[in-house]
C-alpha cells in the first residue's frame, strides 16, 4: 500500500518529505519506515531506486532510530537499498549503509550482490 510519504518520495518532493518527518518528530508521532508500497519498497528503498541520494540519506538517518527497521530489507526483486546505491552510483549512501551494517553479500533475485 502506498502512503503519503511514498507518494512524496516518488515525486521527488524532498522538502515535503523532510517537513512531514520533522513535524511527526515534533509532535512525537511515529513514522513506520517499514511500510511497503505495491512493489514491496519501503520509502528508503524507493528513494534509492529513484536515485535521490540526499533524500535516501535523510530517511536512513531517521529510519535507523526505529527498532524494527531492517537495513537489509529488500523489495520484491530482492533489491536492497545498497543494491540500488551501488547500481546507480550513490557512493555516499553506499558508504553510510555499509557503516550502519548493510550486508554486502545479500543476493537479489538475479543472484547478484551489491
HELIX and SHEET records of a PDB file:
HELIX    1   1 UNK A    4  UNK A   10  1                                   7    
HELIX    2   2 UNK A   14  UNK A   26  1                                  13    
HELIX    3   3 UNK A   43  UNK A   49  1                                   7    
HELIX    4   4 UNK A   53  UNK A   63  1                                  11    
HELIX    5   5 UNK A   81  UNK A   87  1                                   7    
HELIX    6   6 UNK A   91  UNK A   99  1                                   9    
END                                                                             
